[in-house]
Amino acid sequence: MRDLHLPFPNLLSAFRIACVPLLLALAWHGAVEFFLGGLALALVSDVLDGALARRLGQATDFGARLDQWADFVLWVSLPLAAWWLWPAILAREAIYVLVALVCMLLPTAIAGAKYRAMPGYHTWSVKLGAVAMGISVPLLLLFDVAWPFRVAALFQMLCAIDELGITLLLAECRHDVPSVFHAMRIRRG
């Protein structure tokens, strides 16, 4: 019988993908507390999957792609869920939400068109941007403190520039490229 063992870090990424329909259903039904609990678990899985993959020696191209897809579906679904739960806040912050979404989606779309695959660059800027969003979004939605979210949303522009630069520089799809400066070194050989 064939071994169907899936490394634990990949299970965490798959868990994050599985959380998305549940989070959307909870938001649709106005279950704020359960939504926030599920979102917290999803964000913790995002922090742990890559770190555990490296620590356990289970980092793979498949794992990097799965992590990228998990991040993508989670972050793209959050504005819709937030709209259902906090429509007045989302309406007021619409321009910042739009900036953040475009800056998250555009580099991925351009890289996908160029490489016919979704790279998992996992840049330092994107990691910092994810932490900033992970802190600022709850501050915005729970306490209506807007300025950290606005700063985090604008920081996504720097993240996008970093990722677009990497895509521009590299001829083939790569994973784990920490910055555009690393891409320049890779390109030079």
N, C-alpha and C positions, 0 to 999 in steps of 0.2 A: 504494500500500500504506500502511496506517495505521501511524503511529509508536507503538510500544508501550513507549516509554521510561519506565522507572520511576525516579524520583529516587533517588540513592544512599542518602539517609537512610531512605527507605521500604524499601529493600532490607535495611538493617540491622535494621529492625523485623521484617520478614518472616523474616530469618535467625533472630531470637530466637524467633519462633513455631515455626520448623522445628526449632530445638534441643530443644524440649520433649519430643517423642516419643523422640528420641535420648538425651536425659538420663535419661528414665524407663527406657529399655531398658538403658542402662549401669548404672544403679542396681540394676535387677532382677537383673542378672548379676554384681553385686558388683565392677564395674570402677571402683574408687574413683578411681584416678589419671586415667583418661579422663573420668570424670564431672566431677571437679574442673577439668580442663582445659576441657571443654565449658562448664561453668558460668562459668568465668572469661571465656571468649569471649562468652558471652551477656550477662554483666554489662558488659563493655566496650562491646558494641553498644548497650546501654541508655544508657551515658554519652555515646556519640558521636552517636546518631541525632538527638536534638533540637538539640544544639549545631551539628552540621553543617547541619541544615535551616535554622537561623537564619542561619548564616554564609554559606551558599550561596544564600540567598534562595529556598529550596525548602520553606518552611514552609506547610503546607496543612491544611485541616480533615481531609481524608482521612489525612494523615500523623499528625496528632494522635490521631485515633481508632485508627489502626493501632498506634501506639506504646502507647496505653492498653491495647489488647487484648493486645499482646505482653507488657507488664508483668504484666497480669492472669494470663495463662496460665502464665507463667514462675513467678511467686511462688506461685500456687495449687498448682502441681505439686511445688514443692520439699519441702514437708513429707512427701509420700508417698515421694519419692526418698530423703529423709533417713531416713525410717522403715525403708526396706529396707536402708540402709547402716549406720545407727547407731541401732538400735532402743532400746537402753538409755538413751542420751542423750535421745532424743525422748520416751520414757516419763517420764523424770525431769523434763523441761522442758515437759510437756504443757500445763500451764496457761498458760505464756507463749506457746507456739505457738498455742494456741486464742485467746488475747487478740489476738495479732498478726493471725491470720487473720480473726477477726470484725471487727477494726478496719479491715482492708483491704477486706473484702467488703461489709460493711454499707453504707458510704457509696455504694459503686458500685451496689448493689442498689436503694437508695432513690432515687438519681439516675436509674437506669434506669427505675424505675417511674414517676417523676414526668415525665421527659422523653421516655420511649420511645426513648432513645438513651444511649450511654455518653459522658459528658463527659470531656474530658482536661484537668482543671483544672491539673495540673502545679504544685501549690502548693509554696511554699518549704518548708513543713513536710514534705510528702511527699518532696521531693527530699532533705532532710536525713535523713528516716527511711529512705530507700532506701540512702543512704550508710552510715548506722548499721547497717542490716541487712547490707549487703554486706561490712562489716568484721567485725561480731559473729558472723555465722553461721559463717564459716570458723574463727574463734577457738573457737567452741563445738564444732564438729564435729571439727576436727583436733586441738585442744589441750585440749578439755574445760574451757575457761575460760567459765563461765556468766554472770557478772555483766554483761558488755557486751551479751549477747543479751537478758538480762532488762530492762535499761534501754532497749534499742532496742524491745523488744516493748511496754513500757509507754508509750514515746514515741508508738507508733502510736495510742494513745488521743487524744493531742493532734492528730495528723494527721486522725483520724476526725472530731473535733469541728470542725476547720477546714473539712473538705470538707462535712460535714453543714450547717454554717452557710451555706456558699456555696449549696448546693442549696436550703436554706430561703429564702434571700434572692432568688435569681434566678428569674425566671419562665420563661426559655428556656435551653436547653442552650448553654453557652459553653465555650470552650477557653482554656487559658492564663490562668487567674485566680489570681494569686500567693497570695492570702490572703482570708480572710473580710472583712478591711478593704477590700480592693479591690472585693469584691462589694458592699459597702455603698455605695461610690462609684459603681459601675455602676448600682446600683438608684436612687440619687438622680438619676442622669442627668448 
